Amino acid sequence: QVQLVESGGGLVQAGGSLTLSCAVSRSAFGIGAMGWYRQNPNYQRELVAMITRSGITNYQDSVKGRFTISRDKGKDAVFLQMNSLKPEDTAVYYCKVISRGDDYWGQGTQVTVSI
């Protein structure tokens, strides 16, 4: 009943930027927090950024000042603007939403930062 469709991943040179988008197709249930996680072969899946229903944001320390999470509640979409990308940002990025206590995940989108 809830599907997340992600886009915006790709290959970028260090110092460049990418914007990830996640569109939510949902049931009548309300959407709570929305966020982005990432996973690479060397680490477990980790939280990158989260934004609450009220617009409160939380960021992993390593991306503070470089990434910005935002949401369009009218469209139930969440975005991640990534600037000053570093090779260590390379990972598969997953969109996540919480709706009435249930977690929903996107399919993942690959971000690769070269140099």
C-alpha positions as CSV (number, residue, x, y, z in Angstrom):
1,Q,0.0,0.0,0.0
2,V,3.0,2.3,0.5
3,Q,5.6,2.5,-2.2
4,L,8.8,4.6,-2.3
5,V,10.3,5.5,-5.7
6,E,13.8,6.9,-5.6
7,S,15.8,8.8,-8.2
8,G,18.8,11.0,-8.5
9,G,21.7,8.7,-7.9
10,G,24.7,8.5,-10.2
11,L,28.4,9.0,-10.6
12,V,29.9,12.3,-9.6
13,Q,33.4,13.7,-9.1
14,A,34.5,14.6,-5.6
15,G,33.4,18.1,-4.7
16,G,30.3,17.8,-6.9
17,S,26.6,17.6,-6.0
18,L,23.7,15.3,-6.4
19,T,20.1,15.6,-5.3
20,L,18.2,12.4,-4.3
21,S,14.4,12.3,-4.6
22,C,11.9,9.9,-3.0
23,A,8.2,10.0,-4.0
24,V,5.8,8.2,-1.7
25,S,2.6,6.6,-3.0
26,R,0.7,5.7,0.1
27,S,-2.7,4.7,1.6
28,A,-4.8,6.9,3.8
29,F,-2.4,6.4,6.7
30,G,-0.4,9.5,7.6
31,I,3.3,9.9,7.0
32,G,5.5,10.5,10.0
33,A,9.3,10.8,9.8
34,M,11.1,10.5,6.5
35,G,14.8,10.0,6.0
36,W,17.7,8.6,4.1
37,Y,20.0,5.8,5.0
38,R,23.1,4.5,3.2
39,Q,25.1,1.3,3.0
40,N,28.4,0.3,1.5
41,P,30.3,-3.0,1.6
42,N,32.4,-1.8,4.5
43,Y,29.7,-0.7,6.9
44,Q,26.3,-1.5,8.1
45,R,23.3,0.5,7.0
46,E,23.5,3.9,8.7
47,L,21.2,6.9,9.1
48,V,22.2,9.9,7.0
49,A,19.5,12.3,7.7
50,M,16.0,12.4,9.0
51,I,13.1,14.9,9.0
52,T,10.1,14.7,11.2
53,R,6.5,15.5,10.5
54,S,7.1,18.9,12.1
55,G,10.1,19.6,10.0
56,I,12.8,18.9,12.7
57,T,15.9,17.6,11.1
58,N,18.7,15.3,12.3
59,Y,22.0,14.6,10.5
60,Q,24.8,12.1,10.8
61,D,27.9,14.1,11.9
62,S,29.9,13.2,8.8
63,V,27.4,15.0,6.5
64,K,26.5,18.0,8.6
65,G,27.0,21.2,6.7
66,R,27.2,19.3,3.4
67,F,23.8,17.6,3.1
68,T,20.3,19.0,3.4
69,I,17.2,17.0,3.8
70,S,13.8,18.5,3.0
71,R,10.3,17.3,2.3
72,D,7.2,18.3,0.4
73,K,4.3,17.2,2.6
74,G,1.7,17.9,-0.1
75,K,3.4,15.4,-2.4
76,D,4.7,13.2,0.4
77,A,8.2,13.5,-1.1
78,V,11.6,13.7,0.6
79,F,14.8,15.0,-0.9
80,L,18.4,14.9,0.0
81,Q,20.7,17.7,-1.5
82,M,24.2,16.5,-1.3
83,N,27.0,19.0,-1.8
84,S,30.8,18.8,-1.5
85,L,30.6,15.1,-2.0
86,K,33.5,12.9,-0.9
87,P,34.6,9.4,-2.0
88,E,33.5,8.1,1.4
89,D,30.0,9.1,0.6
90,T,29.9,6.3,-2.0
91,A,27.1,4.0,-1.0
92,V,23.6,2.8,-1.9
93,Y,21.2,5.3,-0.5
94,Y,17.8,4.2,0.7
95,C,14.7,6.3,1.4
96,K,12.7,5.4,4.4
97,V,9.3,6.6,5.7
98,I,7.5,5.8,8.9
99,S,3.7,5.6,8.7
100,R,1.6,4.7,11.7
101,G,4.5,2.9,13.3
102,D,5.4,0.9,10.2
103,D,8.7,1.3,8.3
104,Y,8.8,1.5,4.5
105,W,11.9,1.4,2.3
106,G,12.8,2.4,-1.2
107,Q,14.7,0.1,-3.5
108,G,18.0,2.0,-3.1
109,T,19.9,4.2,-5.5
110,Q,23.6,4.1,-6.1
111,V,25.8,7.1,-5.4
112,T,29.4,6.9,-6.5
113,V,31.9,9.6,-5.9
114,S,35.2,9.5,-7.8
115,I,38.7,10.8,-7.2
